[in-house]
Amino acid sequence: MIHSTIGSAGHLLVIIAFVTALVATFAYFKAGMAGGSIEDTLTWKRFARIVFYTHVAAVVGVVFSLYWIIGNHYFEYHYAWKNSSLSLPTGYTISSFWQDQEGSFLLWIFWNVVLGCVLIFTNRSWEAPVMTVFALVQAFLTSMILGVVIPGLDLKIGSTPFLLLKEVMPDLPVYKMDPNFIPKDGNGLNPLLQNYWMVIHPPTLFLGFASTLIPFSFAIAGLWSKKIQEWIRPALPWALFSALVLGVGILMGAYWAYETLNFGSYWNWDPVENSSIVPWLILVAAVHTMIIGRRNATALKTSFILTIATFILILYSTFMTRSGVLGNASVHSFTDLGLSGQLLVYLLTFTVVSIALLVYRWKSLPSDDEEVSTYSQEFWIFIGATVLCLSGFQILATTSIPVYNKIAEAFGTILNMALPADQISHYNKFQLWFFSIIIVLTGVGQFFWWKRVGKGNLQALYNPLLIALLISAAVITFKGVKDIQYIVLLTTAIFAIVANGTILLNILRGNYGLSGGAVTHIGVALMLVGILFSSAYTRVVSINNSGLMISRSEEFTSNDNKENKENITLWLNKAEKMGDYMLTWRDVRVEPRHIPGYIPKSWVDIVEGDFHAVALRDIVVNNKKYNSKGDTIEIFPENFYYEIEYREPSGRIFTLFPRVQINPRMGGIVSSPDIQRKVDKDLYTYVSMVTNPTAEPIWSKTENFTVSLRDTFFVNDYVAILDNVVRTEEVEGVTLGEGDAAVKAIVRILDKDKEFVITPSFVIRDRLVARKPEVSNDLGLRLQFQEINPQTGQFTFGVNTTQRDFIVMKATEKPLINILWLGTFVLVIGFIMATIRRFKDFVKMRNKEEAQAAGQTKAKTKVQVA
Amino acid sequence: MKKIQIFGLVIIAVAIGIIVSTAGDASTYVDFTKAKEMAQDGDNESIHVVGKLKKDAAGQILEMAYQPEIDPNYFEFTLVDNNNVEQKVIYKNSKPQDFDKSEQVVVVGKMKDGSFSAEKILMKCPSKYENGKMETTEHTAAKS
């Protein structure tokens, strides 16, 4: 049965949400316009609030409907079919919600209503103008998932997640036979996204995106209602909150990429990553100018520009990643849903309206009477904010290259520009210097901020400078840092740690609540040190030293021998030297759902197209028996783990399990690394190529050998010796009855450094002959006991050979990466402290204003009474 | 001159520097004919070439070689650009996963000794998942 009700309800609720958003925009706008009587304003405000609450209810209903469809596996719906499957563990069913564009828009819409409600409750005096902007944004966002075709115009607005599979793909042949066909199972979630980070990263990132709307709304509200300076106090804690959440969201994504993708890095300068870091940089700059904006007119003007720019950059980033404009340029952009036009309208509307409003009010903004002194706090903070903006501008200028091509195309010329071939050096060339400057400024700025230094009084800075230089010199010598740009970055970062640390110690004696800034700056400096070492001093460990192998072929020796050989080939159970380690690929393992760790693939038989497997033997892990032979167990059918044993020079052994995911429906083999974490460095390993573990091996044509006992013969270039033929009572998979007989041959095969024994059996059962072959994956060999000739005393064996199993892998060392993660934590703590402090400020002021207002009304009534 | 003006000039200068450098570092999409011309002119810039794998009538990929048992870091194939010019491409890294399935390949690199030496390969694979839309993946060779 097709559950059409829930989809129709969802669709209807989207339409309601859209309409209520429009009505709320209008009503709040009326309430925000000055000129009407107080009573009118109040009526509009009350009406607007009710409409907005209806909108909230509708949005919650939409979210619930979509989740209901996914959670109950209604695969007749395209969204559920495309993004989830029966085998998906519950935790990841939640991620299939935002796997696709419509769901991620919905997530954004959802966060906006949550934030909107918080604003209404905490800030009544700003409600009307702020919520006008909010409701307008909601109208645009809900329109993206509207999925309504305007009749006559053939214009589709939005793309709804509530379409039935039948409506999306009406041409599937199955619908001709059975119009009510419902798929039994869905496509499943992209295996790369089946990761705990992918459960929390998108909601965090979208909360970050959504919260940039708040400072923007306050800025617009400030311009609109001419509260040119007052908007900063309520907006600042939100700007900090937004910078915190967006930053955490970006870092989670980076950490996920490090752990899951085989880029080998946490940052890839991918357009999608870039387009989220740019708004963050501008937002951080905005936070800084907002802090001094109440004292300095230039900073106030800049705050307007930067808060508006942050939000517009978020829209621009949405446009870039979702309109298909990136095309070739990005690994993980969404495909075009036909929303590019709508997204462009959304982007342009807010850009034009906010710039127009800013220009219109520009004259009424205050300006400074006298020039700001070089020895003032404002000066240093302002410079810092400027460099942050330049840094963002540089990233943006390059990331937008695909956009330039499109713009040129629109004007009829062909630009053919492509992203720089070497992106890392392109970005580093600027960012390294920008961040060296920024990080120095955090230290100097703090000293000016807390008035520890001033004109003609710079001595306080000498001590931190001296200490920083000493520490840097030690680190540079000890770690062997040679490049000048790295020396500069390292020294500046250490200076920032020392300088901010000094300030931190000073303030801690007073009020620790004020130290958020210093703590955050220390976090950033630590992150820079971590990034510097882990990226610039990454060392490939898996240098291919096996010159012997390569010299076998003329072609390869004629190549430039200096060429990097960063991948090595490992054959099953054959040790290979890699750097200081001795490496052996031991086995392929699978991941059972209710048993700790991974179990060898040979223990189970995986049911094709399902998430179950049959145990081929008792499953015993860590001396605990979990299942008996023949049991059906649940597994993660896509995941295969390659057991690679590392033997250190000291003899210590550890094992890494890099993962390969195979999902025929997604059409791919995807590998993820495994990381050996040490305090001072990570050893990062991934397999870059494997022989497909799910594919059946292709065997060569059978070759027969007829030999006597103790004879030697050659199979697949190996020497084989038939040692013996013995009677056996047990043959795997065959039950022997009365009068049945079985023998097994003992064949010894000599490899270069190892001996293998293969024992194929020959069974006579109910007067019929059964031949049980034996396979050696190590040798890529299958041996079958064909015949026994009692007259000659000779035995015949059938031999098939196949490609021996191998993997190609790469390993790198990332020194001091833990400093990066440590810095991240410090940064987060600092942001939280700053947010709390500014929120307390706001609450104090709000209560004071309310008390004043209440006092005034009281006074008025008294007068009237008199 | 006031401080703010000097400051503004510095910012403008840096911004111009950024734009000039972006234009300078930006690569271009060209075809193999142009790539060869550039190499002959001694232009050492890395470029992007879009093309398809060479296949026979039955859809089998032709002239592709990867022998990890001999050298896991050497992969060669033939790419046919949009003007049907064929070119041997050498990629000194392991063969990207799912390379055989790719519909369209973008190679980033330059001509070197008669063959195209790729530093980076971008692939577009058809995938059911994207309902016939293309999905791109990226592979980068190590820097020499």
Interface residues (C-beta under 8 A of the other chain):
Chain A: K82 V168 M169 N187 N190 T298 G327 N328 S330 V331 T335 D336 E371 V372 T374 T386 L390 F393 Q394 A397 T398 I401 N416 M417 A418 L419 P420 A421 D422 H426 K429 F430 V540 N544 M549 I550 R552 S553 F556 N559 K562 E563 N564 K565 E566 N567 I568 T569 R665 M666 G667 G668 I669 V670 S671 S688 M689 F806 V808 K810
Chain B: K2 K3 I4 F7 I11 V14 A15 I18 I19 S21 T22 D25 A26 S27 T28 Y29 V30 E45 S46 I47 H48 V50 P68 E69 I70 D71 P72 N73 Y74 K92 N93 S94 K95 Q97 D98 K101 V106 V108 G109 E119 K120 L122 K124 C125 P126 S127 K128 Y129 E130 N131 K133 M134 E135 T136 T137 E138 A142 K143 S144
